[in-house]
Amino acid sequence: MRPRIPEKAREKDDLLKTLAGYREGDAKFRDGRTWSLVYFAGDELSDTLKQAHNLFFSENALNPMAFKSLKRMEHEVVAMSASMLHAPDSACGTMTTGGTESILMAVKAYRDRAKKARPELVAPETAHVAFEKAAHYFGVKLRKAPIGRDFRADVGEMRRLINRNTIGLVGSAPQYPQGVIDPIEELAALAQQKKLPLHVDACIGGFVLPWIERLGHDVPRWDFRVPGVTTISADLHKYGYAAKGASVLVHRDMSTLRHQFFVSTDWSGGIYASPTMPGTRSGGAIAAAWAALHAMGEEGYLRHTELALRATKALRSGIDGVSGVEVLGSPDATLLSYAATDADVGLYAVGDRLEDRGWSVDRQQHPASLHCTVTSNHLDIIDDYVRDLAQAVAHVRRHPEEKSRGNAAMYGMMAKLPMRGMVKQGVLKVMEQMYGPDGASDLSGVGKGEGDGPLLQAMSKYGDKALVALDALDAWKQRLSRKRRR
Ligand SMILES: Cc1ncc(COP(=O)(O)O)c(C=O)c1O
């Protein structure tokens, strides 16, 4: 039955008990069981952030004149981030609700600045999907450049895609799928030569790379010290360890930021000006981000970065010790992914097995790989994870049939099916189930419902046979692309 607002008000304790019950099946981030999604730096910091959030629980940054406190905190958060990113004194920017919104705003600013009839953005194919979303929302064509063998942006390929419609270039520090930093200095030189702005997506790296460098490790230059870097996105709610809903987009100067703004002068509700996507903006998220920067301080960030680096190193050598899988590329920070090296190790089946053991699994494609964003909170569980991974790989070798069952079959098929339009239809169908009147919260009904697309039905019916065919096709495609790269 469809839930309704209860007729009578419920007691606080009673409703909080229900909410606590709702959490029971959630991923166990406190125990280090998630490899992205949550950045947990301990209860002490969490308590501080909650209190700061609560202090500004009701305030709204929509009108900075009404809540000068929020305007002040936002300015200070942007300024502290800009200093960390070695930005010049001219730097300015805004807070946003997260990485995606920062990227949306950068693309919107570049588009409006360029005033092209058919705007195009050039990005390596590993750039975060938020650029595709921005392109989709803002009527920009995204030109995706093939990457090099090391998974980094190939500057020559990006150069080839630049034309008179190009509004800007993108690089990542690091990119999410394999955790490698694109050659930002070369990209910036290209951008300057072509008189284009360059956005560096440091959503995940922005609050960890500066500390890795400070700890004495070699980090290729990627921030505002590189001439030609125009804007940088960096997420406070990732390695900034702030509460969810906080990122910054820092501009080298006002010449691009001014194109980010939206102003309407004729609405009967009054003159309206807004720096970012939303109308109402949460005061709590701004205050918690401000509190995170102050509560951590440089010493806190350095300490947590050192622990995260130790955990990453241990994870890398643990994975190196499991025969049948390997870390992809040479990750530059605290995230990595690994893929299968043997045909008889179905990596998505390994993922399913890890999930059965209570790990939250982040499955990637092209190539099929599992992703780990490592934080200080993972240091104590690396041995458990590596042990479970080794067991999962051994199990999957003994049970090759598992790769054509359950989630493994579905992800395998989704990743390999050449008809991407069909895959998209299939995914849209899943979304319809999740956000439809029944609000499904898992994938167990996929392919079984009436009106499910042909992909979902084929998947649930012929999973194993279809996968064998797709595997063969995939192996052939990989051989071909290896030949081409040689
Ligand atoms: C490199 C990079 N860019 C952008 C994003 C998007 O951030 P959000 O999920 O906060 O919108 C992510 C998220 O992981 C990321 O890793």
The ligand as an SDF file (V2000), in Angstrom:
LIG
                    3D

 16 16  0  0  0  0  0  0  0  0999 V2000
   36.9690   12.9180  -10.3800 C   0  0  0  0  0  0  0  0  0  0  0  0
   35.5410   13.1220   -9.9710 C   0  0  0  0  0  0  0  0  0  0  0  0
   34.8230   14.1360  -10.4880 N   0  0  0  0  0  0  0  0  0  0  0  0
   33.5480   14.3630  -10.1450 C   0  0  0  0  0  0  0  0  0  0  0  0
   32.8950   13.5500   -9.2490 C   0  0  0  0  0  0  0  0  0  0  0  0
   31.4360   13.8050   -8.9240 C   0  0  0  0  0  0  0  0  0  0  0  0
   31.2700   14.1600   -7.5900 O   0  0  0  0  0  0  0  0  0  0  0  0
   29.8250   14.0910   -6.8600 P   0  0  0  0  0  0  0  0  0  0  0  0
   29.4760   12.6550   -6.7660 O   0  0  0  0  0  0  0  0  0  0  0  0
   30.0950   14.7550   -5.5570 O   0  0  0  0  0  0  0  0  0  0  0  0
   28.8590   14.8510   -7.6810 O   0  0  0  0  0  0  0  0  0  0  0  0
   33.5900   12.4670   -8.6930 C   0  0  0  0  0  0  0  0  0  0  0  0
   32.9360   11.5510   -7.7690 C   0  0  0  0  0  0  0  0  0  0  0  0
   33.4830   10.5570   -7.3580 O   0  0  0  0  0  0  0  0  0  0  0  0
   34.9390   12.2520   -9.0530 C   0  0  0  0  0  0  0  0  0  0  0  0
   35.6420   11.2310   -8.5520 O   0  0  0  0  0  0  0  0  0  0  0  0
  1  2  1  0
  2  3  1  0
  2 15  2  0
  3  4  2  0
  4  5  1  0
  5  6  1  0
  5 12  2  0
  6  7  1  0
  7  8  1  0
  8  9  2  0
  8 10  1  0
  8 11  1  0
 12 13  1  0
 12 15  1  0
 13 14  2  0
 15 16  1  0
M  END
$$$$
